[in-house]
C-alpha cells in the first residue's frame, strides 16, 4: 500500500523527495505519560502551541529537554563549552584592546 502511494507520488515530488516523505513521518519510540496541569497552565500552553503551530506534546517534550539539559540546544551548549575548554579565549582580546585604544584616541581632550 505505502509502496503504491509512493510510486504514484514520485513523479510529482521529484528526485530524493520520497526519502524525505518517508522520514518526515517516522516517530521515535515513546511512552505515553499522564501529567496534571491547572487551567492557567493549559491555557498558556494551548496559546503557545497555537502561536507556534506546534502541539502541546511537542512543547512539553522541549520543556523537559531543557530541564534535563538534553536535546539540540544542550548539545550546542556542550560543544561551545568543549571548544572553550580545548582552546581558551586569550587573556587580552586584541579586538577589544584595539577598540579601546581607538575610542581613547577619538576623545577630544
N, CA, C and O atoms as CSV, one atom per row, in Angstrom:
chain,resi,resn,atom,element,x,y,z
A,1,UNK,N,N,0.825,-1.197,0.000
A,1,UNK,CA,C,0.000,0.000,0.000
A,1,UNK,C,C,0.868,1.260,0.000
A,1,UNK,O,O,0.687,2.132,-0.850
A,2,UNK,N,N,1.812,1.365,0.947
A,2,UNK,CA,C,2.671,2.547,1.012
A,2,UNK,C,C,3.522,2.645,-0.237
A,2,UNK,O,O,3.704,3.731,-0.787
A,3,UNK,N,N,4.052,1.492,-0.696
A,3,UNK,CA,C,4.882,1.500,-1.902
A,3,UNK,C,C,4.084,2.000,-3.096
A,3,UNK,O,O,4.614,2.734,-3.930
A,4,UNK,N,N,2.824,1.614,-3.187
A,4,UNK,CA,C,1.980,2.064,-4.295
A,4,UNK,C,C,1.770,3.569,-4.241
A,4,UNK,O,O,1.862,4.247,-5.264
A,5,UNK,N,N,1.492,4.091,-3.065
A,5,UNK,CA,C,1.289,5.532,-2.910
A,5,UNK,C,C,2.560,6.285,-3.262
A,5,UNK,O,O,2.512,7.294,-3.965
A,6,UNK,N,N,3.707,5.795,-2.774
A,6,UNK,CA,C,4.976,6.461,-3.067
A,6,UNK,C,C,5.302,6.417,-4.544
A,6,UNK,O,O,5.814,7.390,-5.097
A,7,UNK,N,N,5.010,5.297,-5.191
A,7,UNK,CA,C,5.265,5.183,-6.626
A,7,UNK,C,C,4.427,6.192,-7.391
A,7,UNK,O,O,4.906,6.783,-8.359
A,8,UNK,N,N,3.202,6.398,-6.980
A,8,UNK,CA,C,2.334,7.375,-7.653
A,8,UNK,C,C,2.775,8.809,-7.374
A,8,UNK,O,O,2.640,9.678,-8.235
A,9,UNK,N,N,3.299,9.057,-6.178
A,9,UNK,CA,C,3.722,10.409,-5.821
A,9,UNK,C,C,5.096,10.772,-6.373
A,9,UNK,O,O,5.400,11.954,-6.532
A,10,UNK,N,N,5.925,9.782,-6.667
A,10,UNK,CA,C,7.312,10.025,-7.064
A,10,UNK,C,C,7.473,11.041,-8.187
A,10,UNK,O,O,8.291,11.951,-8.046
A,11,UNK,N,N,6.732,10.939,-9.305
A,11,UNK,CA,C,6.932,11.922,-10.373
A,11,UNK,C,C,6.625,13.350,-9.931
A,11,UNK,O,O,7.296,14.287,-10.364
A,12,UNK,N,N,5.638,13.525,-9.090
A,12,UNK,CA,C,5.257,14.874,-8.656
A,12,UNK,C,C,6.240,15.443,-7.638
A,12,UNK,O,O,6.442,16.655,-7.578
A,13,UNK,N,N,6.847,14.575,-6.841
A,13,UNK,CA,C,7.728,15.037,-5.775
A,13,UNK,C,C,9.138,15.333,-6.252
A,13,UNK,O,O,9.806,16.198,-5.686
A,14,UNK,N,N,9.601,14.649,-7.263
A,14,UNK,CA,C,10.956,14.872,-7.761
A,14,UNK,C,C,11.961,13.967,-7.073
A,14,UNK,O,O,11.619,13.230,-6.148
A,15,UNK,N,N,13.195,14.028,-7.529
A,15,UNK,CA,C,14.260,13.161,-7.034
A,15,UNK,C,C,14.560,13.424,-5.560
A,15,UNK,O,O,14.674,14.572,-5.133
A,16,UNK,N,N,14.686,12.356,-4.802
A,16,UNK,CA,C,15.066,12.468,-3.396
A,16,UNK,C,C,13.925,12.799,-2.456
A,16,UNK,O,O,14.094,12.735,-1.238
A,17,UNK,N,N,12.780,13.148,-2.985
A,17,UNK,CA,C,11.672,13.555,-2.122
A,17,UNK,C,C,11.010,12.389,-1.420
A,17,UNK,O,O,10.424,12.557,-0.350
A,18,UNK,N,N,11.098,11.197,-2.018
A,18,UNK,CA,C,10.457,10.041,-1.395
A,18,UNK,C,C,11.094,9.754,-0.042
A,18,UNK,O,O,10.389,9.488,0.931
A,19,UNK,N,N,12.421,9.806,0.026
A,19,UNK,CA,C,13.063,9.527,1.312
A,19,UNK,C,C,12.680,10.569,2.349
A,19,UNK,O,O,12.494,10.231,3.518
A,20,UNK,N,N,12.560,11.830,1.947
A,20,UNK,CA,C,12.129,12.862,2.893
A,20,UNK,C,C,10.699,12.622,3.334
A,20,UNK,O,O,10.359,12.827,4.499
A,21,UNK,N,N,9.858,12.186,2.401
A,21,UNK,CA,C,8.467,11.913,2.725
A,21,UNK,C,C,8.373,10.796,3.753
A,21,UNK,O,O,7.590,10.881,4.700
A,22,UNK,N,N,9.167,9.756,3.570
A,22,UNK,CA,C,9.130,8.629,4.496
A,22,UNK,C,C,9.633,9.058,5.875
A,22,UNK,O,O,8.967,8.797,6.877
A,23,UNK,N,N,10.781,9.705,5.943
A,23,UNK,CA,C,11.365,10.057,7.231
A,23,UNK,C,C,10.604,11.157,7.944
A,23,UNK,O,O,10.655,11.244,9.171
A,24,UNK,N,N,9.904,11.994,7.209
A,24,UNK,CA,C,9.161,13.083,7.836
A,24,UNK,C,C,8.159,12.564,8.858
A,24,UNK,O,O,7.941,13.197,9.891
A,25,UNK,N,N,7.553,11.421,8.577
A,25,UNK,CA,C,6.504,10.917,9.455
A,25,UNK,C,C,6.970,9.808,10.390
A,25,UNK,O,O,6.153,9.218,11.097
A,26,UNK,N,N,8.267,9.514,10.407
A,26,UNK,CA,C,8.774,8.484,11.303
A,26,UNK,C,C,8.761,9.030,12.734
A,26,UNK,O,O,9.090,10.192,12.972
A,27,UNK,N,N,8.381,8.184,13.662
A,27,UNK,CA,C,8.297,8.593,15.061
A,27,UNK,C,C,9.232,7.711,15.875
A,27,UNK,O,O,9.255,6.492,15.702
A,28,UNK,N,N,10.002,8.333,16.764
A,28,UNK,CA,C,10.861,7.537,17.632
A,28,UNK,C,C,10.012,6.897,18.723
A,28,UNK,O,O,8.921,7.374,19.035
A,29,UNK,N,N,10.521,5.818,19.294
A,29,UNK,CA,C,9.768,5.097,20.319
A,29,UNK,C,C,9.486,6.023,21.499
A,29,UNK,O,O,10.383,6.689,22.015
A,30,UNK,N,N,8.247,6.049,21.905
A,30,UNK,CA,C,7.835,6.910,23.020
A,30,UNK,C,C,6.898,6.135,23.926
A,30,UNK,O,O,6.258,5.169,23.512
A,31,UNK,N,N,6.834,6.575,25.156
A,31,UNK,CA,C,5.861,6.033,26.098
A,31,UNK,C,C,4.956,7.167,26.520
A,31,UNK,O,O,5.409,8.271,26.821
A,32,UNK,N,N,3.699,6.882,26.535
A,32,UNK,CA,C,2.731,7.902,26.925
A,32,UNK,C,C,2.746,8.051,28.440
A,32,UNK,O,O,2.845,7.070,29.178
A,33,UNK,N,N,2.644,9.297,28.887
A,33,UNK,CA,C,2.596,9.568,30.317
A,33,UNK,C,C,1.504,10.596,30.582
A,33,UNK,O,O,1.174,11.401,29.712
A,34,UNK,N,N,0.967,10.563,31.748
A,34,UNK,CA,C,-0.097,11.483,32.119
A,34,UNK,C,C,0.474,12.529,33.067
A,34,UNK,O,O,1.113,12.193,34.064
A,35,UNK,N,N,0.239,13.795,32.749
A,35,UNK,CA,C,0.637,14.865,33.664
A,35,UNK,C,C,-0.598,15.687,33.979
A,35,UNK,O,O,-1.523,15.776,33.171
A,36,UNK,N,N,-0.604,16.278,35.140
A,36,UNK,CA,C,-1.734,17.099,35.542
A,36,UNK,C,C,-1.291,18.550,35.600
A,36,UNK,O,O,-0.300,18.890,36.244
A,37,UNK,N,N,-2.049,19.400,34.911
A,37,UNK,CA,C,-1.769,20.833,34.881
A,37,UNK,C,C,-3.025,21.591,35.266
A,37,UNK,O,O,-4.139,21.145,34.991
A,38,UNK,N,N,-2.842,22.738,35.902
A,38,UNK,CA,C,-4.005,23.565,36.225
A,38,UNK,C,C,-4.483,24.279,34.957
A,38,UNK,O,O,-3.796,24.289,33.936
A,39,UNK,N,N,-5.671,24.875,35.046
A,39,UNK,CA,C,-6.289,25.507,33.877
A,39,UNK,C,C,-5.434,26.630,33.291
A,39,UNK,O,O,-5.379,26.799,32.073
A,40,UNK,N,N,-4.774,27.387,34.147
A,40,UNK,CA,C,-3.951,28.502,33.660
A,40,UNK,C,C,-2.780,27.990,32.824
A,40,UNK,O,O,-2.466,28.555,31.776
A,41,UNK,N,N,-2.137,26.919,33.289
A,41,UNK,CA,C,-1.015,26.360,32.521
A,41,UNK,C,C,-1.490,25.767,31.205
A,41,UNK,O,O,-0.830,25.929,30.179
A,42,UNK,N,N,-2.618,25.088,31.223
A,42,UNK,CA,C,-3.152,24.513,29.984
A,42,UNK,C,C,-3.491,25.621,28.997
A,42,UNK,O,O,-3.197,25.505,27.807
A,43,UNK,N,N,-4.108,26.691,29.481
A,43,UNK,CA,C,-4.454,27.812,28.596
A,43,UNK,C,C,-3.200,28.440,28.000
A,43,UNK,O,O,-3.153,28.732,26.805
A,44,UNK,N,N,-2.187,28.646,28.832
A,44,UNK,CA,C,-0.934,29.231,28.340
A,44,UNK,C,C,-0.253,28.295,27.349
A,44,UNK,O,O,0.283,28.745,26.337
A,45,UNK,N,N,-0.272,27.002,27.633
A,45,UNK,CA,C,0.329,26.013,26.745
A,45,UNK,C,C,-0.403,25.973,25.407
A,45,UNK,O,O,0.228,25.927,24.351
A,46,UNK,N,N,-1.733,25.992,25.452
A,46,UNK,CA,C,-2.519,25.996,24.214
A,46,UNK,C,C,-2.273,27.259,23.396
A,46,UNK,O,O,-2.195,27.209,22.169
A,47,UNK,N,N,-2.151,28.383,24.080
A,47,UNK,CA,C,-1.889,29.643,23.382
A,47,UNK,C,C,-0.525,29.595,22.692
A,47,UNK,O,O,-0.396,30.001,21.537
A,48,UNK,N,N,0.484,29.102,23.398
A,48,UNK,CA,C,1.831,28.995,22.815
A,48,UNK,C,C,1.827,28.003,21.655
A,48,UNK,O,O,2.460,28.245,20.627
A,49,UNK,N,N,1.115,26.889,21.818
A,49,UNK,CA,C,1.050,25.885,20.751
A,49,UNK,C,C,0.392,26.465,19.503
A,49,UNK,O,O,0.875,26.258,18.390
A,50,UNK,N,N,-0.701,27.187,19.688
A,50,UNK,CA,C,-1.395,27.784,18.542
A,50,UNK,C,C,-0.526,28.831,17.851
A,50,UNK,O,O,-0.500,28.906,16.623
A,51,UNK,N,N,0.178,29.630,18.630
A,51,UNK,CA,C,1.018,30.684,18.058
A,51,UNK,C,C,2.203,30.116,17.290
A,51,UNK,O,O,2.643,30.702,16.301
A,52,UNK,N,N,2.721,28.975,17.742
A,52,UNK,CA,C,3.911,28.402,17.107
A,52,UNK,C,C,3.583,27.313,16.093
A,52,UNK,O,O,4.466,26.853,15.369
A,53,UNK,N,N,2.314,26.897,16.038
A,53,UNK,CA,C,1.934,25.834,15.109
A,53,UNK,C,C,2.441,24.466,15.543
A,53,UNK,O,O,2.616,23.570,14.717
A,54,UNK,N,N,2.674,24.310,16.827
A,54,UNK,CA,C,3.175,23.043,17.356
A,54,UNK,C,C,2.128,22.434,18.277
A,54,UNK,O,O,1.141,23.081,18.626
A,55,UNK,N,N,2.352,21.203,18.661
A,55,UNK,CA,C,1.410,20.523,19.550
A,55,UNK,C,C,1.803,20.735,21.009
A,55,UNK,O,O,2.935,21.106,21.318
A,56,UNK,N,N,0.845,20.493,21.895
A,56,UNK,CA,C,1.132,20.537,23.331
A,56,UNK,C,C,2.280,19.586,23.660
A,56,UNK,O,O,3.225,19.946,24.362
A,57,UNK,N,N,2.174,18.366,23.137
A,57,UNK,CA,C,3.186,17.348,23.434
A,57,UNK,C,C,4.572,17.793,23.008
A,57,UNK,O,O,5.543,17.588,23.736
A,58,UNK,N,N,4.670,18.402,21.830
A,58,UNK,CA,C,5.965,18.863,21.335
A,58,UNK,C,C,6.546,19.922,22.269
A,58,UNK,O,O,7.737,19.897,22.579
A,59,UNK,N,N,5.704,20.849,22.714
A,59,UNK,CA,C,6.171,21.889,23.630
A,59,UNK,C,C,6.598,21.306,24.976
A,59,UNK,O,O,7.597,21.737,25.551
A,60,UNK,N,N,5.853,20.339,25.473
A,60,UNK,CA,C,6.198,19.715,26.753
A,60,UNK,C,C,7.499,18.933,26.622
A,60,UNK,O,O,8.335,18.975,27.525
A,61,UNK,N,N,7.687,18.207,25.493
A,61,UNK,CA,C,8.949,17.489,25.284
A,61,UNK,C,C,10.131,18.458,25.265
A,61,UNK,O,O,11.181,18.175,25.843
A,62,UNK,N,N,9.956,19.609,24.594
A,62,UNK,CA,C,11.026,20.610,24.552
A,62,UNK,C,C,11.335,21.133,25.956
A,62,UNK,O,O,12.500,21.309,26.313
A,63,UNK,N,N,10.292,21.380,26.750
A,63,UNK,CA,C,10.494,21.871,28.118
A,63,UNK,C,C,11.238,20.835,28.962
A,63,UNK,O,O,12.112,21.189,29.753
A,64,UNK,N,N,10.896,19.568,28.798
A,64,UNK,CA,C,11.584,18.505,29.539
A,64,UNK,C,C,13.044,18.426,29.101
A,64,UNK,O,O,13.932,18.276,29.940
A,65,UNK,N,N,13.301,18.526,27.793
A,65,UNK,CA,C,14.685,18.520,27.297
A,65,UNK,C,C,15.488,19.664,27.906
A,65,UNK,O,O,16.638,19.476,28.303
A,66,UNK,N,N,14.883,20.849,27.980
A,66,UNK,CA,C,15.581,21.995,28.573
A,66,UNK,C,C,15.858,21.764,30.053
A,66,UNK,O,O,16.940,22.085,30.544
A,67,UNK,N,N,14.887,21.214,30.755
A,67,UNK,CA,C,15.056,20.940,32.181
A,67,UNK,C,C,16.151,19.911,32.426
A,67,UNK,O,O,16.946,20.050,33.356
A,68,UNK,N,N,16.190,18.883,31.591
A,68,UNK,CA,C,17.162,17.807,31.775
A,68,UNK,C,C,18.502,18.099,31.115
A,68,UNK,O,O,19.462,17.349,31.293
A,69,UNK,N,N,18.566,19.181,30.359
A,69,UNK,CA,C,19.818,19.513,29.685
A,69,UNK,C,C,20.112,18.602,28.521
A,69,UNK,O,O,21.272,18.287,28.255
A,70,UNK,N,N,19.072,18.170,27.819
A,70,UNK,CA,C,19.248,17.315,26.647
A,70,UNK,C,C,18.651,18.017,25.443
A,70,UNK,O,O,18.110,19.116,25.565
A,71,UNK,N,N,18.743,17.395,24.292
A,71,UNK,CA,C,18.175,17.986,23.085
A,71,UNK,C,C,19.214,18.794,22.326
A,71,UNK,O,O,20.376,18.853,22.726
A,72,UNK,N,N,18.796,19.414,21.236
A,72,UNK,CA,C,19.700,20.147,20.351
A,72,UNK,C,C,20.383,21.315,21.052
A,72,UNK,O,O,21.588,21.510,20.891
A,73,UNK,N,N,19.639,22.086,21.820
A,73,UNK,CA,C,20.218,23.249,22.490
A,73,UNK,C,C,21.308,22.834,23.468
A,73,UNK,O,O,22.353,23.480,23.548
A,74,UNK,N,N,21.068,21.760,24.210
A,74,UNK,CA,C,22.065,21.281,25.169
A,74,UNK,C,C,23.310,20.782,24.447
A,74,UNK,O,O,24.428,20.990,24.919
A,75,UNK,N,N,23.122,20.125,23.309
A,75,UNK,CA,C,24.274,19.641,22.537
A,75,UNK,C,C,25.101,20.811,22.016
A,75,UNK,O,O,26.331,20.752,22.018
A,76,UNK,N,N,24.440,21.864,21.574
A,76,UNK,CA,C,25.152,23.056,21.096
A,76,UNK,C,C,25.910,23.708,22.244
A,76,UNK,O,O,27.079,24.066,22.096
A,77,UNK,N,N,25.247,23.864,23.393
A,77,UNK,CA,C,25.913,24.443,24.568
A,77,UNK,C,C,27.137,23.622,24.968
A,77,UNK,O,O,28.195,24.178,25.265
A,78,UNK,N,N,26.988,22.295,24.976
A,78,UNK,CA,C,28.104,21.422,25.353
A,78,UNK,C,C,29.263,21.560,24.367
A,78,UNK,O,O,30.424,21.544,24.774
A,79,UNK,N,N,28.958,21.693,23.078
A,79,UNK,CA,C,30.012,21.852,22.067
A,79,UNK,C,C,30.748,23.178,22.250
A,79,UNK,O,O,31.968,23.234,22.093
A,80,UNK,N,N,30.024,24.238,22.578
A,80,UNK,CA,C,30.661,25.545,22.808
A,80,UNK,C,C,31.580,25.482,24.027
A,80,UNK,O,O,32.713,25.962,23.979
A,81,UNK,N,N,31.093,24.894,25.114
A,81,UNK,CA,C,31.907,24.767,26.327
A,81,UNK,C,C,33.149,23.927,26.041
A,81,UNK,O,O,34.250,24.284,26.461
A,82,UNK,N,N,32.980,22.815,25.330
A,82,UNK,CA,C,34.125,21.953,24.998
A,82,UNK,C,C,35.144,22.705,24.152
A,82,UNK,O,O,36.349,22.532,24.335
A,83,UNK,N,N,34.674,23.536,23.229
A,83,UNK,CA,C,35.575,24.324,22.395
A,83,UNK,C,C,36.394,25.303,23.214
A,83,UNK,O,O,37.597,25.442,22.993
A,84,UNK,N,N,35.758,25.983,24.157
A,84,UNK,CA,C,36.496,26.925,25.011
A,84,UNK,C,C,37.437,26.205,25.973
A,84,UNK,O,O,38.491,26.737,26.322
A,85,UNK,N,N,37.064,24.997,26.405
A,85,UNK,CA,C,37.978,24.228,27.258
A,85,UNK,C,C,39.196,23.763,26.463
A,85,UNK,O,O,40.315,23.746,26.974
A,86,UNK,N,N,38.963,23.387,25.206
A,86,UNK,CA,C,40.045,22.926,24.341
A,86,UNK,C,C,40.940,24.084,23.901
A,86,UNK,O,O,42.160,23.937,23.832
A,87,UNK,N,N,40.337,25.227,23.607
A,87,UNK,CA,C,41.067,26.396,23.103
A,87,UNK,C,C,40.541,27.631,23.835
A,87,UNK,O,O,39.683,28.341,23.311
A,88,UNK,N,N,41.051,27.892,25.045
A,88,UNK,CA,C,40.519,29.004,25.849
A,88,UNK,C,C,40.697,30.361,25.170
A,88,UNK,O,O,41.601,30.557,24.358
A,89,UNK,N,N,39.830,31.270,25.517
A,89,UNK,CA,C,39.933,32.639,24.999
A,89,UNK,C,C,41.196,33.281,25.569
A,89,UNK,O,O,41.579,32.991,26.702
A,90,UNK,N,N,41.847,34.154,24.790
A,90,UNK,CA,C,43.070,34.800,25.292
A,90,UNK,C,C,42.750,35.749,26.443
A,90,UNK,O,O,41.626,36.233,26.577
A,91,UNK,N,N,43.756,36.002,27.264
A,91,UNK,CA,C,43.592,36.929,28.387
A,91,UNK,C,C,43.167,38.307,27.893
A,91,UNK,O,O,42.238,38.910,28.431
A,92,UNK,N,N,43.857,38.800,26.858
A,92,UNK,CA,C,43.510,40.095,26.281
A,92,UNK,C,C,43.048,39.874,24.847
A,92,UNK,O,O,43.804,39.389,24.006
A,93,UNK,N,N,41.821,40.230,24.587
A,93,UNK,CA,C,41.278,40.120,23.240
A,93,UNK,C,C,41.838,41.266,22.401
A,93,UNK,O,O,41.627,42.428,22.747
A,94,UNK,N,N,42.548,40.973,21.305
A,94,UNK,CA,C,43.157,42.046,20.516
A,94,UNK,C,C,42.132,43.019,19.930
A,94,UNK,O,O,42.428,44.205,19.784
A,95,UNK,N,N,40.948,42.545,19.597
A,95,UNK,CA,C,39.925,43.440,19.046
A,95,UNK,C,C,39.412,44.397,20.116
A,95,UNK,O,O,39.156,45.568,19.834
A,96,UNK,N,N,39.263,43.905,21.330
A,96,UNK,CA,C,38.807,44.760,22.423
A,96,UNK,C,C,39.846,45.826,22.730
A,96,UNK,O,O,39.513,46.998,22.903
A,97,UNK,N,N,41.100,45.417,22.795
A,97,UNK,CA,C,42.180,46.364,23.055
A,97,UNK,C,C,42.259,47.413,21.950
A,97,UNK,O,O,42.398,48.603,22.233
A,98,UNK,N,N,42.172,46.982,20.703
A,98,UNK,CA,C,42.225,47.909,19.574
A,98,UNK,C,C,41.050,48.890,19.624
A,98,UNK,O,O,41.225,50.082,19.372
A,99,UNK,N,N,39.867,48.394,19.945
A,99,UNK,CA,C,38.693,49.263,20.040
A,99,UNK,C,C,38.810,50.270,21.165
A,99,UNK,O,O,38.429,51.430,21.014
A,100,UNK,N,N,39.338,49.822,22.299
A,100,UNK,CA,C,39.512,50.728,23.439
A,100,UNK,C,C,40.508,51.831,23.111
A,100,UNK,O,O,40.272,52.996,23.431
A,101,UNK,N,N,41.623,51.473,22.474
A,101,UNK,CA,C,42.621,52.480,22.098
A,101,UNK,C,C,42.053,53.473,21.086
A,101,UNK,O,O,42.323,54.670,21.179
A,102,UNK,N,N,41.277,52.994,20.132
A,102,UNK,CA,C,40.665,53.885,19.140
A,102,UNK,C,C,39.683,54.840,19.809
A,102,UNK,O,O,39.616,56.014,19.445
A,103,UNK,N,N,38.918,54.347,20.787
A,103,UNK,CA,C,37.958,55.197,21.488
A,103,UNK,C,C,38.675,56.279,22.293
A,103,UNK,O,O,38.227,57.424,22.341
A,104,UNK,N,N,39.781,55.913,22.918
A,104,UNK,CA,C,40.555,56.900,23.692
A,104,UNK,C,C,41.136,57.962,22.765
A,104,UNK,O,O,41.088,59.154,23.070
A,105,UNK,N,N,41.689,57.524,21.629
A,105,UNK,CA,C,42.278,58.483,20.681
A,105,UNK,C,C,41.223,59.417,20.085
A,105,UNK,O,O,41.532,60.550,19.718
A,106,UNK,N,N,39.993,58.948,19.991
A,106,UNK,CA,C,38.925,59.756,19.399
A,106,UNK,C,C,38.381,60.810,20.366
A,106,UNK,O,O,37.660,61.715,19.946
A,107,UNK,N,N,38.713,60.704,21.636
A,107,UNK,CA,C,38.246,61.687,22.622
A,107,UNK,C,C,38.856,63.062,22.327
A,107,UNK,O,O,40.019,63.152,21.933
A,108,UNK,N,N,38.073,64.132,22.516
A,108,UNK,CA,C,38.565,65.478,22.184
A,108,UNK,C,C,39.349,66.127,23.325
A,108,UNK,O,O,39.168,67.325,23.540
A,109,UNK,N,N,40.156,65.467,24.027
A,109,UNK,CA,C,40.879,66.049,25.138
A,109,UNK,C,C,41.935,66.906,24.594
A,109,UNK,O,O,42.689,67.514,25.354
